[in-house]
Structures are given as structure tokens and as C-alpha cells.
Amino acid sequence: MNDDLARDNVVALRAKNQPPPLQDYNIYRADTALQEAVTREGASWAHDDLSDFGRLLGRAETIEWGALANRNPPILHGYDRYGDALDAVEFHPAWHEMMALGVGAGVHAAPWAEPRPGAHVARAAKVMLLVQAEAGVQCPITMTYGVVPALRRQSDIAAEMLPRIYSRQYDQRFLPVTLKTGMLMGMGLTEKQGGSDLRANETRATALDHGGPGQAYRLVGHKWFMSAPMCDAFLVLAQTQAGPSCFFLPRFTPDGEQNALRLRRLKDKLGNKSNASSEVEFENALGWLVGEDGRGIPTLIEMATYTRLDCALGSAGLMRQAVVQAIHHARHRTAFGKHLLDQPAMALLLADLAIEAEAAMQLAMRLAGAFDRGDDAAESGFRRLMTPAAKFFVCKRGVALAGEAMEVLGGNGYVEESIMPRLYREMPVNSIWEGSGNIMALDVLRALERTPDAIETLRAELGPVRGADRRLDGFIIELEALLGSRPREAEARRVTEMLVLALEGALLVRHAPAAVADAFCASRLAGWSGTFGTLPATVDARAVVARAAADRIA
């Protein structure tokens, strides 16, 4: 009896003033703003599918898979027991479970395999849901999604590979693709000496015969970062006599032998622990030219347009999860006699985090809609301008937001048992991957200079909100003055920031409740310091937080 009483006391002590785990809830159904954006951008047909996916991702079992995959990072096996090169990467079973969920939901290729209006929007919502359970799986899924338009430049390769890419069967086996039920693709661009300067790449490709599109070459060189090396094939950049060119490089050659692609080591990264990133050397590896000789950078930049969209989507999803974890904690934790959520300073902080996350989501989903409507010249111009702008701003804001959200949980958020350290470490990768901040901001300037429809598309987007909020009106006037002065490189970051803030403000004024739009305009467009929790006291913080809370729907 005494042992039973002691055990009961221990259980009671553990449970006292500790929030329950946020699990067994529907991640999609709990996100009112995301559901509204899906409808607005033309994918209401996907609500049931998204709800099913959100339920799977919110299960306690799935959440545990994400944690296990991060606690057990991939292992490189360079050689087999006989000393022969193996170059295989071993993953924890939880990683494969998460990958199977993503591929099974079509996050890797559904808009290409099953095209319909709103397909990119529906997929974008799935990206934001998936990363909330585990963001490491986004890398191979995103690259497979992005590779399709580039691969279509080479019809013979596309005809053979695209049906395998379109499969929703996740096949983890290390085999030639002809023996598998599904296929994933990666890419290799970055070299030691060049980084973002791809024209400095030194890997060379030599034609086996006369050369040309679709012909075989031997590649010699290296890649300093080649993400997801367990993929079945890669698009890589190598120099020919005509200049940087794009090559399709499979892990196995047509005769079933391993290609001469040597994985030297896996990167020991700050975050993104469940995913493998590698250094690789090509020892006369066999590859096939994709597209025109010497035009590899434009070919791969097209791929990067899609992967940059996913950087913004991934960061927006991570921001959402950080916010709902913070709100969940504050709704259940008491201090100084009342719940944290009922304390004015905490309510303003949580509201501030919530409007940042919603603004990022609204922008990312509007951008995904432009990918669906890419045949329209105005939408194409919008996509060209706002893809690098969204990647620049949303990804950077995510880092600050994750740190502040972690602080809401105090010490409970700083320990590795919490999801918060994982979210925090994950944030910077989307800023760095596919071109860091200055690269994105300078690309925005190029879009303003070279894309005639970009400015007019922006004005058309901002036009309907003129007169709706004086703070937004003033900010748009300031932005137009800056754009009219032909901004210089030194102003690239400021221009990009203002573009995003103006568009986020317009989207919130048009599509969000008044409390959310007012909080955004009162802070971001009115000389905000950048410190979260400094919203004006007049903001309806309770309404903003109630909209963002996730644990009210099972």
C-alpha cells in the first residue's frame, strides 16, 4: 500500500502544472488560416485529402517518428565487408516511415503526375504540414519536385524516368531504378572553390562519342555539398567545352553496376539531422547531357525556382509549428496565479508570433498559386519577382521566431526532449539552401530590371487594398518611391524586405480577420523595432491567438 501511495504521489508531482503533449490532433483542421488560403488559391477540392494527411501527421506515432529520425542520424557505409566501394547511406526506420508518408501523399510529384487547377497549391499546403512533423524529409521530396521541369528538357530521359518519379510508392532499396517501384532525385551544384558562383565549378565532363543532348559523358570532379545522396539519380553541373552543362547522373549504370560516385563523408550539420548531406567525388562517373550544351545553369535555375518556393513553404510550416507549441504551452501553464496566456505581456508576444507565422503562410500560398497560374504573363512575372523575395524574408524571420517561441517554454523548450530545439536548428537551412540572403536580394533586383510584368503585377496586387488602411497606404507610397529611384545593390535587402512587407500587409488586409491585419499594419508597417512582443496594447491579442491555437481540434 505504501508503494502504491508513493507511486501515485510521483505521478501527481510529474503532472503538476505541466502541459500535456501536443499530439493526436489534425494539423490541417486546426489551421483555419491555411484552410482559407487553400480555398482562396483554387484548391478547395483538396480539403478532404489535406485533412487526412493532417490527421496522419498529428498522430503521436508520427510525431515520435520525427523525433527518432533526428536522434538517429544517417550513417555512411563507404565499403562493404570485402573492401569494395559501397557508398550507401543507412537511415533509421523512422526516416523511412516519414518518407513513405510524404511520397504516398504525392508531395514529391503530384502536380506533375496529376495536373489540375490548384495542384501546386494543394501540394504547398502538404509541404507546410509535413515539415511540422519532420522537416528533414523535405530535402529529397523538394528536389524530386523541382527536377521535373528541368528533366523535361531532355525528352528521351524524361520518357524513361518521369513515370518512375510520379509513382507514389516509396522504395528505399539501394538498387537500379529499373528494379524499383518508385524513384527520387537530388542535385549536385556546389563545389569547394565556388559556392554560389556556379561558373567557377571545375568538375569536367567528356563525351564518350560525339556528345550533345541526351548523349553519354564521363564526369571527373567533386561536389562539396550534394544533398540526399541516397537518391536514385541526380542533376549535376559540369563543364564541357561549351561551358557549364547539366547532366543526369544515376547511382547505377545501365548494366546494373554502381556508378563511380564516391561519397567521401556526410556533413555534420547544425540541424536537418535526419537528412543526409554529403561530399562526393566523381571518378569517371557516367552521366547524360540534359538540354543544350553549355546551358546548364539556366536549366538548373529553373529547378531552383521550385525548390526556392519550398524553402519559403518549409520555413512557414516550421514557424506555424513553433507558434502552436508556444500557444499550447501558454494555455496550460500557470505562473503567478494565472495561465501564461492570460498575462498581457505573454498574450501580446504570442499574438506577435502568430501574425508573423500567418503572414508568412499567406505569402507562400499566394506564391504557390502563381505557380499554378504560370501560363498567365502577370502571374509569371509575380512568380519571378516574389519567389526570391519570399525565400529571403520568410526564411530569415523564421530563425528569430523560433528562438522567441522556444523562450515561451523556458527551460522546457531548451532541452532536447522538446521539439523546440529541433525547430530552431532547422530554420537556418532554408535561408542558406538554394542561395543565401544576398543572392536572393540581388535576384530580386534583377527581376525588377529584366521582367517587364513584375512591377505591374505587383501594383495590380496592391491596388485593391488602397484606402483600406492608412498605414499600408503610406508604406506602399514609400515602396513605390524606392522602386522609382532604381535601387542599387546596396539597397537590395531593403527593397526585398519592403516588397514582402507590402504584399503580406495587402494579403492580410484582404483575407485575414481585422484583428490580425490591424496587428500587422500597426507593427510591421509603422516603424517596428523587430522585437517580438512589442505590439501596441490596443491590438486584440486574444482574437489573434485564438485564431492560431492548434489544440482545440482533435
BELWO-V164027 format. One line per field, one symbol per residue. ss: DSSP state (H for helix, E for strand, - for the rest). psi: psi as a letter, one per 30 degrees, with the letter a starting at -180 (. if undefined). burial: # if it has 24 or more other ideal C-beta (glycine too) atoms within 12 Angstrom, else .. A space follows every 50 residues. Layout:
ss=???
psi=???
burial=???
This chain:
ss=-HHHHHHHHHHHHHH----------------HHHHHHHHH---HHHHHHH HHHHHHH--HHHHHHHHHHHH---EEEEE-----EEEEEE--HHHHHHHH HHHH-----HHHH-----HHHHHHHHHHHHHHH----HHHHHHHHHHHHH H---HHHHHHHHHHHH----------HHH-----EEEEEE-------HHH ---EEEE--------EEEEEEEEEEEE-----EEEEEEEE--EEEEEEEE -E-----E--EEEEEE----------EEEEEEEEEEEEEE-----HHHHH HHHHHHHHHHHHHHHHHHHHHHHHHHHHHHHH-EE--EEHHH-HHHHHHH HHHHHHHHHHHHHHHHHHHHHH----HHHHHHHHHHHHHHHHHHHHHHHH HHHHHHHH--HHHH-----HHHHHHHHHHHHH----HHHHHHHHHHHHHH -HHHHHHHHHHHH------HHHHHHHHHHHHHHH----HHHHHHHHHHHH HHHHHHHHHHH--HHHHHHHHHH-----------------HHHHHHHH-- ----
psi=eeeeeeeeeeeeeefjhkklkjlhljeeffieeeeeeeeegghffgeeee eeeeeeffkeeeeeeeeeeefillkkjelafggkkehlkklkfeeeeeee eeeffgffgefeeiklkgeeeeeeeeeeeeffejfefeeeeeeeeffeee effjeeeeeeeeeeefkgjjjfkilkffglflklkaljeklefebfifff kfkkkkkfbfalkflklkkkblkejjlhfflfllklklkaffaklkkjjl fklfgflklijjjelkkjleahefkkklkkkjihkklkkjakkgheeeef eeefeeeeefeeeeeeeeeeeeeeeeeeefffkkkhflkefgkeeeeeee eeeeeeeeeeeeeeeeeeeeeehffkeeeeeeeeefeeeeeeeeeefeee eeeeeefefbeffflfflfeeeeeffefefeekgjaeeeeeeeeeeeeef jefeeeeeeeefeffkffkeeeeeeeeeeeeeefgiklefgeeeeeeeee eeeeeeeeeeflleeeeeeeefdfghhkffkkgglkffkieeeeeeefkf gfk.
burial=..................#..##.##############.####..##.## #.#######..#########..##.#.#........###.##.####### #############....################################# ####..##..##.#####.###....#..#.##########....#.#.. #######...#########.####################...####### ##.....######.###.#.############.########.#####.## #################################......##.#..##### ########################...####################### #########..##....####################.#######.##.. #.###.###.##..#..##.###.##.##..##...#....######### #############.############.#...##.#...####.####### #...
